[in-house]
Amino acid sequence: MIDDILSELRESIAKSHEALKRDLSKLRTGRAHAGMLDGIRVDYYGVMTPLNQMATVSVPEPRMITVRPWDKGAVKSVDKALRESDLGINPRVDGDLIRIPIPPLTEERRKDLVKVVKKTGEESKVALRKHRRDALDLLDTVENDGDASADECDRARKKVEEIVAEAVKKVDEIEQNKEKDIFEI
């Protein structure tokens, strides 16, 4: 029973780390990558559709992204969605192809992005603490039900704290790597 609680905690922590990496990958670092546009949804005949499900997104150059909608009639709505996004990009329509030049980041924008990274990292740490609380509550339930001795539950509590402390270190490491990417010119 205790092993199940610990393995469930590890799984939850791994999912939190993956979610953090996925969220941070959407942030702009000065280099173009197709993942920057993952969060963009386009009004496609009244339905908010993810951009990557209605267009081909490619990166022909380090500072350029191209978007080619499969439906040529959707070019205007894709352009509008890109302009209204919070990415700070200025797309140019070239027939049925949309070119998105990625300008170099200013120092001020880099600092703003670092704040976003810190906020996202803190949200991830809050999620880790929630997982820890859930695991400790389950251990209390196991102990109160008599399924495990108090000593076993105490050892498991210490193990939970170790696992969560290691997970928080990994979140800090992920944050620092993203900050390094942002400040890289």
C-alpha positions as a Python dict, from the first residue, in 0.01 Angstrom:
ca = {
    (1, 'M'): (0, 0, 0),
    (2, 'I'): (277, 244, 91),
    (3, 'D'): (468, 151, -225),
    (4, 'D'): (157, 233, -430),
    (5, 'I'): (134, 577, -268),
    (6, 'L'): (501, 649, -339),
    (7, 'S'): (481, 530, -701),
    (8, 'E'): (166, 739, -755),
    (9, 'L'): (351, 1041, -613),
    (10, 'R'): (642, 982, -851),
    (11, 'E'): (403, 957, -1148),
    (12, 'S'): (228, 1281, -1048),
    (13, 'I'): (562, 1459, -1014),
    (14, 'A'): (675, 1334, -1356),
    (15, 'K'): (351, 1466, -1510),
    (16, 'S'): (406, 1803, -1339),
    (17, 'H'): (759, 1823, -1480),
    (18, 'E'): (633, 1740, -1830),
    (19, 'A'): (360, 2005, -1803),
    (20, 'L'): (618, 2262, -1694),
    (21, 'K'): (847, 2177, -1986),
    (22, 'R'): (553, 2194, -2228),
    (23, 'D'): (443, 2534, -2091),
    (24, 'L'): (796, 2675, -2105),
    (25, 'S'): (852, 2546, -2458),
    (26, 'K'): (579, 2784, -2578),
    (27, 'L'): (778, 3085, -2457),
    (28, 'R'): (979, 3269, -2717),
    (29, 'T'): (1355, 3255, -2677),
    (30, 'G'): (1467, 3451, -2982),
    (31, 'R'): (1496, 3146, -3205),
    (32, 'A'): (1205, 3033, -3417),
    (33, 'H'): (1045, 2699, -3341),
    (34, 'A'): (710, 2557, -3444),
    (35, 'G'): (609, 2493, -3081),
    (36, 'M'): (572, 2868, -3030),
    (37, 'L'): (241, 2852, -3214),
    (38, 'D'): (98, 2551, -3028),
    (39, 'G'): (-130, 2760, -2808),
    (40, 'I'): (-285, 2956, -3094),
    (41, 'R'): (-645, 2882, -3182),
    (42, 'V'): (-810, 3008, -3498),
    (43, 'D'): (-1179, 3085, -3552),
    (44, 'Y'): (-1237, 2836, -3834),
    (45, 'Y'): (-1599, 2852, -3949),
    (46, 'G'): (-1717, 2927, -3595),
    (47, 'V'): (-1503, 2663, -3423),
    (48, 'M'): (-1188, 2755, -3230),
    (49, 'T'): (-936, 2517, -3391),
    (50, 'P'): (-570, 2469, -3293),
    (51, 'L'): (-347, 2615, -3563),
    (52, 'N'): (-143, 2295, -3605),
    (53, 'Q'): (-465, 2105, -3693),
    (54, 'M'): (-549, 2329, -3986),
    (55, 'A'): (-215, 2436, -4128),
    (56, 'T'): (141, 2326, -4192),
    (57, 'V'): (382, 2508, -3962),
    (58, 'S'): (749, 2501, -4060),
    (59, 'V'): (1075, 2675, -3972),
    (60, 'P'): (1277, 2736, -4291),
    (61, 'E'): (1525, 2973, -4120),
    (62, 'P'): (1634, 3033, -3758),
    (63, 'R'): (1436, 3359, -3743),
    (64, 'M'): (1137, 3274, -3964),
    (65, 'I'): (826, 3060, -3925),
    (66, 'T'): (595, 2987, -4215),
    (67, 'V'): (231, 2883, -4187),
    (68, 'R'): (45, 2738, -4483),
    (69, 'P'): (-327, 2680, -4408),
    (70, 'W'): (-470, 2376, -4584),
    (71, 'D'): (-784, 2574, -4665),
    (72, 'K'): (-685, 2883, -4863),
    (73, 'G'): (-998, 3062, -4736),
    (74, 'A'): (-868, 3044, -4380),
    (75, 'V'): (-560, 3261, -4445),
    (76, 'K'): (-729, 3578, -4316),
    (77, 'S'): (-854, 3414, -3995),
    (78, 'V'): (-510, 3257, -3929),
    (79, 'D'): (-346, 3597, -3983),
    (80, 'K'): (-594, 3757, -3741),
    (81, 'A'): (-534, 3490, -3475),
    (82, 'L'): (-156, 3533, -3506),
    (83, 'R'): (-181, 3911, -3473),
    (84, 'E'): (-407, 3887, -3167),
    (85, 'S'): (-183, 3636, -2991),
    (86, 'D'): (38, 3752, -2703),
    (87, 'L'): (356, 3642, -2881),
    (88, 'G'): (438, 3990, -3008),
    (89, 'I'): (472, 3878, -3371),
    (90, 'N'): (383, 4056, -3694),
    (91, 'P'): (285, 3804, -3965),
    (92, 'R'): (301, 3890, -4336),
    (93, 'V'): (60, 3728, -4580),
    (94, 'D'): (216, 3618, -4908),
    (95, 'G'): (-62, 3459, -5114),
    (96, 'D'): (-159, 3140, -4932),
    (97, 'L'): (157, 3145, -4717),
    (98, 'I'): (198, 3340, -4395),
    (99, 'R'): (553, 3439, -4304),
    (100, 'I'): (630, 3523, -3943),
    (101, 'P'): (966, 3694, -3891),
    (102, 'I'): (1095, 3647, -3536),
    (103, 'P'): (1270, 3968, -3428),
    (104, 'P'): (1548, 3950, -3173),
    (105, 'L'): (1428, 3996, -2815),
    (106, 'T'): (1488, 4326, -2642),
    (107, 'E'): (1643, 4329, -2294),
    (108, 'E'): (1311, 4443, -2145),
    (109, 'R'): (1119, 4163, -2318),
    (110, 'R'): (1376, 3910, -2196),
    (111, 'K'): (1323, 4026, -1837),
    (112, 'D'): (946, 3998, -1881),
    (113, 'L'): (988, 3644, -2013),
    (114, 'V'): (1205, 3552, -1713),
    (115, 'K'): (923, 3672, -1487),
    (116, 'V'): (683, 3447, -1675),
    (117, 'V'): (928, 3155, -1635),
    (118, 'K'): (950, 3218, -1259),
    (119, 'K'): (570, 3239, -1231),
    (120, 'T'): (525, 2916, -1426),
    (121, 'G'): (791, 2746, -1211),
    (122, 'E'): (618, 2861, -893),
    (123, 'E'): (286, 2721, -1021),
    (124, 'S'): (464, 2392, -1080),
    (125, 'K'): (604, 2397, -724),
    (126, 'V'): (253, 2460, -590),
    (127, 'A'): (137, 2151, -782),
    (128, 'L'): (424, 1950, -629),
    (129, 'R'): (326, 2061, -280),
    (130, 'K'): (-32, 1955, -354),
    (131, 'H'): (93, 1611, -459),
    (132, 'R'): (294, 1592, -135),
    (133, 'R'): (-13, 1684, 72),
    (134, 'D'): (-220, 1420, -108),
    (135, 'A'): (45, 1152, -43),
    (136, 'L'): (73, 1248, 324),
    (137, 'D'): (-307, 1237, 361),
    (138, 'L'): (-311, 889, 208),
    (139, 'L'): (-37, 778, 448),
    (140, 'D'): (-241, 912, 742),
    (141, 'T'): (-541, 715, 617),
    (142, 'V'): (-332, 398, 584),
    (143, 'E'): (-196, 442, 936),
    (144, 'N'): (-539, 517, 1088),
    (145, 'D'): (-693, 216, 916),
    (146, 'G'): (-421, -6, 1064),
    (147, 'D'): (-292, -120, 723),
    (148, 'A'): (64, -17, 817),
    (149, 'S'): (253, 48, 1140),
    (150, 'A'): (336, 397, 1262),
    (151, 'D'): (708, 335, 1199),
    (152, 'E'): (646, 233, 838),
    (153, 'C'): (432, 541, 781),
    (154, 'D'): (696, 767, 938),
    (155, 'R'): (962, 624, 707),
    (156, 'A'): (726, 671, 412),
    (157, 'R'): (662, 1034, 515),
    (158, 'K'): (1036, 1100, 516),
    (159, 'K'): (1063, 935, 174),
    (160, 'V'): (779, 1157, 45),
    (161, 'E'): (965, 1466, 167),
    (162, 'E'): (1285, 1347, -5),
    (163, 'I'): (1103, 1280, -333),
    (164, 'V'): (934, 1622, -328),
    (165, 'A'): (1258, 1803, -238),
    (166, 'E'): (1430, 1636, -534),
    (167, 'A'): (1137, 1732, -760),
    (168, 'V'): (1160, 2097, -650),
    (169, 'K'): (1532, 2095, -735),
    (170, 'K'): (1446, 1965, -1081),
    (171, 'V'): (1191, 2244, -1130),
    (172, 'D'): (1459, 2499, -1036),
    (173, 'E'): (1696, 2335, -1284),
    (174, 'I'): (1434, 2349, -1563),
    (175, 'E'): (1371, 2718, -1482),
    (176, 'Q'): (1742, 2802, -1492),
    (177, 'N'): (1788, 2627, -1828),
    (178, 'K'): (1497, 2823, -1978),
    (179, 'E'): (1635, 3151, -1838),
    (180, 'K'): (1971, 3068, -1997),
    (181, 'D'): (1792, 3010, -2330),
    (182, 'I'): (1611, 3343, -2301),
    (183, 'F'): (1926, 3543, -2233),
    (184, 'E'): (2126, 3361, -2502),
    (185, 'I'): (2180, 3590, -2799),
}
